[in-house]
Amino acid sequence: LRPLLSFQVADTGVGIKPQHLKMIGQPFHQADSSSSRRFGGAGLGLSICHRLCTMMDGGIECDSVPGQGSIFKVRLLLESPQSAAAVDSVITAAAAVPVVAPEALAAGAPLAPPRPAYARVEGEAGYILLVEDSPVNQMVATGVLKKMGHRVDVAENGFKAIEALKQNNYDLVLMDCHMPEMDGFKATALLRDPRTGAVNPKVPVIAVTASVLEGSYDKCLEAGMDDYLAKPFKPDQLHDVISRWRRADEVPVRPEPMTRLEPEKKEAVV
């Protein structure tokens, strides 16, 4: 007989509304799909977990109360008792990680020391504002930009970006489109408004987005952005788009709107 391993993970988060529970496990889906949602993420975590459980002849169920939290119940049908013991050791190790008690959250205790509005990284070339809410993406992009020799300020949302733009004269802004609190579209529109008080309202803004759907490029232009860089991108692509907008001897030309790539038609093979 194959051993059945069952465990559950509970959180004290925002919870999930009943109408969204049926969508658990669908890739690229979040209960809040707005561009300025409070909590980030690509909507892949639960989808990956769901597929892994399915491959192990198991599954995931979720019980949730909006405003109170969720309980995820996991069932795995393992190959042998040794597999069960290995998984159990991982769960035991994870359970040892300290967590913040719900009463502490209610009292307003911070989960981590607050980060500064933006952090300076010194370099030799251009002065760039990176607007990105993901700490991992911040670290990767800042490392690449620093290697290129640029100075970089990092803002984690549109509000922090506007604050930085009021204080500094940047050569270029790399603007994530989807962020909590204030998204990149709203932040760019405010930047272009002279009443906002930015040091340089005409600074080139490059949209950094994972969306390549039809109309995404037009939405960026309507918000006042100048160019786009699709995620994930390579260092060479980042270098090219920065170079295009930092040449003093010519006026950059906006690229053509994004187009869908049609699959190559091949003759049928018997």
Residue, then its C-alpha position, 0 to 999 in steps of 0.5 A: l500500500r502507498p502511504l498517504l501524507s496529509f498536512q495543512v498550512a494556515d495563514t492570517g492573510v487577507g483571505i479569499k472570497p468564495q467566488h474566487l476559491k474555484m480558481i485556485g490552481q489556475p496559472f497567472h490568476q490572482a483574486d485582485s487582478s488590478s494593476s495597483r493591487r496591494f499584494g504582488g506576485a505572478g499568480l504562479g505559486l499555487s498553480i505550481c503547487h497544485r500541479l506538483c500535488t496532481m503529479m503525486d496523485g494528490g491535491i490541494e483544498c482551501d478553506s478561507v474567510p475573507g479578512q481572517g485568513s486561509i487554510f490550505k489542505v494538502r494530500l500526497l499519495l507517496e511511493s514508499p514509507q521512505s518518501a513519507a519520512a523525507v517529506d515529513s522532515v521537510i515539513t518539520a524544518a519549515a515549521a521551525v521557522p519563527v512566525v509572527a503571532p496573530e495578536a502581534l499583527a493585530a497590535g501593529a507589530p512590523l514583520a520586518p524592519p522598514r526599508p528606505a524609500y529608495a537606496r542609492v547604488e553608486g556608479e559612473a554612467g547614467y542616473i537611473l530610477l528603478v521602480e519595482d516592487s519585487p525585492v528579487n527583481q530589484m536585486v537582479a536589475t540593480g546588479v545588472l545596472k551597477k555592472m553597466g556603471h549606472r547610478v541607481d535609485v530604487a523605488e518600490n511603488g509609484f508613490k515612492a517613485i514620485e517622491a524620488l522624482k521630486q528630489n532628483n534629476y534622473d536620466l531615465v526611469l525604468m517603470d514597472c507597470h503593475m505595483p501595489e499602492m500606485d501602479g506605473f501608469k498612474a505614476t507616469a501620468l503624475l510625473r508628466d503633470p507639471r503640477t506634480g513638481a518633478v525635477n524633470p517631467k520629461v525624463p524618458v520612462i521605459a515601461v517594464t512589463a510582463s504583459v505582451l497582450e494586444g493593446s498593452y503598448d498603446k496603454c503605456l504610451e497613453a500614460g506618457m511612457d516612451d518605450y517598453l521592455a518585456k519581462p523577462f529580459k536579457p542584460d543586452q536588451l536592457h543595455d540597448v533600451i537604455s542606450r537608445w534613450r541616453r544618446a545626446d546626438e539624436v532624438p530617439v524614435r519610439p519602437e513600433p507597437m508590439t505584434r503577435l508572432e504567428p506560428e511558422k507554417k510548415e508542410a505536413v509530414v507523414 
